[in-house]
């Protein structure tokens, strides 16, 4: 039998910790637990889990500090943040520090399980390229082909494309896309995102004026539909 994927659940609320852990075990994952930031950091380093589900408000060391320290040490373990703080600046800060997804409390267990599977799938070396029309996006190799020919993209075009393609059907605000592709410290405006989405449409849509894949969600942002 293949080894189980190991998930480290970090949460100081015992009821949430127990509920999430039980459901993950039922789904077939190997589960480790921590209730404070320092223990979480040590277990993340020692056990090398496949994914971390991480609360933000923790004793001793908060979740954002844990992410920052892990990334500073070169650890690329995927992290899903759990937080009662659901304002957009909080999400952007977490994503910019290196979180892979951000789930706001209270949350549904099925939603959390779906997001865990999606993040693990994106980080798997067996992940299939994302295909639409005659375009293939290899999320592991970070390469793009169109009709079998390599497409040369700028670094920012590639980051934006891979971020959208990694999350099909998910709507992102312009601020979230700006943080994901340019970083929170970028001094440009969200208009930059509009310009780059237009560039992706011009490159990959059959009709850039009537896009089917890089879709505008009115009043919210953009969504990628394969």
C-alpha positions as CSV (number, residue, x, y, z in Angstrom):
1,X,0.0,0.0,0.0
2,X,1.3,3.5,-0.8
3,X,2.2,5.7,2.2
4,X,-0.5,7.9,3.5
5,X,-0.2,11.6,3.0
6,X,0.6,13.3,6.3
7,X,-1.3,16.4,7.4
8,X,-0.3,18.6,10.4
9,X,-3.3,20.3,11.9
10,X,-2.5,23.3,14.1
11,X,-5.4,24.7,16.1
12,X,-5.6,25.8,19.7
13,X,-9.4,25.3,19.8
14,X,-9.6,21.6,20.9
15,X,-13.1,21.1,19.4
16,X,-12.0,22.3,16.0
17,X,-8.7,20.4,16.2
18,X,-10.5,17.2,17.1
19,X,-13.2,17.6,14.5
20,X,-10.8,18.4,11.6
21,X,-8.4,15.6,12.6
22,X,-11.1,12.9,12.9
23,X,-12.5,13.8,9.4
24,X,-9.0,13.8,7.9
25,X,-8.3,10.4,9.4
26,X,-11.6,9.1,8.0
27,X,-10.5,10.3,4.6
28,X,-7.4,8.2,4.9
29,X,-4.8,10.8,5.9
30,X,-2.1,10.4,8.5
31,X,-2.7,13.3,11.0
32,X,-0.4,15.1,13.4
33,X,-1.5,17.8,15.8
34,X,-0.2,20.9,17.5
35,X,-1.9,23.6,19.6
36,X,0.7,26.3,19.6
37,X,3.0,27.9,17.0
38,X,6.3,26.8,18.4
39,X,5.3,23.1,18.5
40,X,3.8,23.5,15.0
41,X,7.0,24.9,13.6
42,X,9.1,22.1,15.2
43,X,6.8,19.4,13.9
44,X,6.7,20.9,10.5
45,X,10.5,20.8,10.4
46,X,10.9,17.4,12.0
47,X,8.0,15.5,10.3
48,X,8.0,17.1,6.9
49,X,4.2,16.8,6.4
50,X,2.6,16.9,3.0
51,X,0.4,19.8,4.1
52,X,-0.3,22.0,7.1
53,X,-3.7,23.2,8.1
54,X,-2.8,26.3,10.2
55,X,-4.8,28.5,12.5
56,X,-3.6,32.1,12.7
57,X,-4.4,33.1,16.4
58,X,-2.1,30.7,18.3
59,X,-0.2,30.9,21.6
60,X,3.6,31.4,21.7
61,X,3.9,32.1,18.0
62,X,1.1,33.1,15.6
63,X,0.4,31.3,12.4
64,X,1.7,34.0,10.1
65,X,5.1,33.9,12.0
66,X,5.1,30.1,11.5
67,X,4.6,30.5,7.7
68,X,7.3,33.2,7.5
69,X,9.8,31.1,9.4
70,X,9.1,28.0,7.3
71,X,9.6,29.9,4.1
72,X,12.7,31.6,5.4
73,X,14.1,28.1,6.0
74,X,13.4,27.1,2.4
75,X,10.5,24.8,3.4
76,X,7.8,24.7,0.6
77,X,5.3,22.6,2.5
78,X,1.8,23.8,1.3
79,X,-0.2,25.6,4.0
80,X,-3.9,26.2,4.3
81,X,-4.7,29.0,6.7
82,X,-7.7,28.9,9.0
83,X,-8.8,32.3,10.4
84,X,-11.7,34.2,11.8
85,X,-10.2,37.2,10.1
86,X,-11.8,37.2,6.7
87,X,-11.1,40.7,5.4
88,X,-9.3,41.0,2.1
89,X,-6.1,42.6,3.5
90,X,-5.8,39.6,6.0
91,X,-6.1,37.1,3.1
92,X,-3.6,39.0,1.0
93,X,-1.1,39.1,3.8
94,X,-1.4,35.4,4.4
95,X,-1.1,34.5,0.8
96,X,1.8,36.9,0.3
97,X,3.7,35.3,3.2
98,X,3.4,31.9,1.5
99,X,0.1,30.3,2.3
100,X,-1.5,28.3,-0.5
101,X,-5.1,28.9,0.5
102,X,-7.1,30.8,3.1
103,X,-10.3,29.4,4.7
104,X,-12.4,31.7,6.9
105,X,-14.1,30.5,10.1
106,X,-16.7,29.3,10.5
107,X,-16.2,26.8,7.6
108,X,-17.8,23.7,6.3
109,X,-15.7,20.5,6.7
110,X,-16.5,19.4,3.2
111,X,-15.2,22.7,1.8
112,X,-12.0,22.3,3.8
113,X,-11.5,18.8,2.7
114,X,-12.1,19.8,-1.0
115,X,-9.5,22.6,-0.6
116,X,-7.0,20.2,1.0
117,X,-7.4,17.8,-1.9
118,X,-7.0,20.7,-4.4
119,X,-3.8,22.0,-2.8
120,X,-2.3,18.5,-2.5
121,X,-3.1,17.9,-6.1
122,X,-1.4,21.1,-7.2
123,X,1.7,20.2,-5.3
124,X,1.9,16.7,-6.5
125,X,4.5,15.9,-9.1
126,X,1.9,13.7,-10.8
127,X,-0.4,16.7,-11.4
128,X,-1.8,16.7,-14.9
129,X,-1.2,19.8,-17.1
130,X,-4.2,22.1,-17.4
131,X,-5.6,22.1,-20.9
132,X,-8.0,24.4,-22.7
133,X,-8.5,24.7,-26.4
134,X,-5.1,23.9,-27.9
135,X,-3.2,25.3,-24.8
136,X,-1.4,23.2,-22.2
137,X,-0.1,24.7,-18.9
138,X,2.4,22.5,-17.0
139,X,2.0,23.7,-13.4
140,X,5.0,21.7,-12.3
141,X,7.5,22.6,-15.0
142,X,6.0,26.1,-15.4
143,X,5.8,25.8,-19.1
144,X,3.1,26.6,-21.6
145,X,2.5,25.3,-25.1
146,X,-0.1,26.3,-27.8
147,X,-0.8,23.9,-30.6
148,X,2.3,22.0,-29.5
149,X,4.6,25.0,-29.7
150,X,6.3,26.6,-26.7
151,X,4.9,30.0,-25.6
152,X,7.3,32.5,-24.2
153,X,5.7,34.5,-21.4
154,X,7.1,37.1,-19.1
155,X,7.6,36.1,-15.5
156,X,4.5,38.0,-14.4
157,X,2.3,36.6,-17.1
158,X,3.4,33.1,-16.2
159,X,2.8,33.6,-12.5
160,X,-0.6,35.0,-13.1
161,X,-1.5,32.3,-15.6
162,X,-0.3,29.5,-13.3
163,X,-2.2,31.0,-10.3
164,X,-5.4,31.1,-12.2
165,X,-5.0,27.7,-13.9
166,X,-4.2,26.2,-10.5
167,X,-7.6,27.3,-9.2
168,X,-10.2,26.6,-12.0
169,X,-13.6,28.0,-11.3
170,X,-12.4,30.1,-8.3
171,X,-13.0,33.9,-8.4
172,X,-10.2,36.1,-7.3
173,X,-10.3,39.8,-6.6
174,X,-7.8,42.0,-8.3
175,X,-6.0,42.6,-5.0
176,X,-5.6,38.8,-4.5
177,X,-4.2,38.4,-8.0
178,X,-1.9,41.3,-7.5
179,X,-0.5,39.7,-4.2
180,X,-0.2,36.3,-5.8
181,X,1.7,37.4,-8.9
182,X,3.5,40.5,-7.9
183,X,3.7,40.4,-4.1
184,X,2.1,42.5,-1.4
185,X,4.8,45.2,-1.6
186,X,4.3,45.9,-5.2
187,X,3.6,49.6,-5.7
188,X,1.4,49.3,-8.9
189,X,-2.4,49.4,-9.0
190,X,-5.0,46.8,-9.5
191,X,-5.3,48.2,-13.0
192,X,-2.1,46.2,-13.6
193,X,-4.1,43.0,-13.2
194,X,-6.6,44.2,-15.8
195,X,-3.8,44.8,-18.3
196,X,-2.2,41.4,-17.8
197,X,-5.5,39.6,-18.0
198,X,-6.0,41.4,-21.3
199,X,-2.6,40.1,-22.5
200,X,-3.5,36.5,-21.5
201,X,-6.7,36.8,-23.4
202,X,-4.9,38.2,-26.5
203,X,-2.5,35.3,-26.4
204,X,-4.8,32.4,-25.6
205,X,-8.5,33.2,-26.3
206,X,-9.9,32.5,-29.7
207,X,-11.9,35.8,-29.4
208,X,-10.3,38.1,-26.9
209,X,-13.4,40.4,-26.9
210,X,-15.6,37.5,-25.9
211,X,-13.4,35.5,-23.5
212,X,-14.4,32.0,-22.5
213,X,-11.5,31.1,-20.2
214,X,-10.3,34.3,-18.5
215,X,-13.7,35.5,-17.4
216,X,-14.6,38.8,-15.7
217,X,-16.8,38.4,-12.7
218,X,-18.6,41.7,-12.4
219,X,-17.9,43.5,-9.2
220,X,-15.5,40.9,-7.9
221,X,-12.6,40.1,-10.2
222,X,-11.6,37.3,-12.5
223,X,-12.1,33.5,-12.8
224,X,-10.4,30.9,-15.0
225,X,-12.6,28.3,-16.7
226,X,-10.8,25.6,-18.6
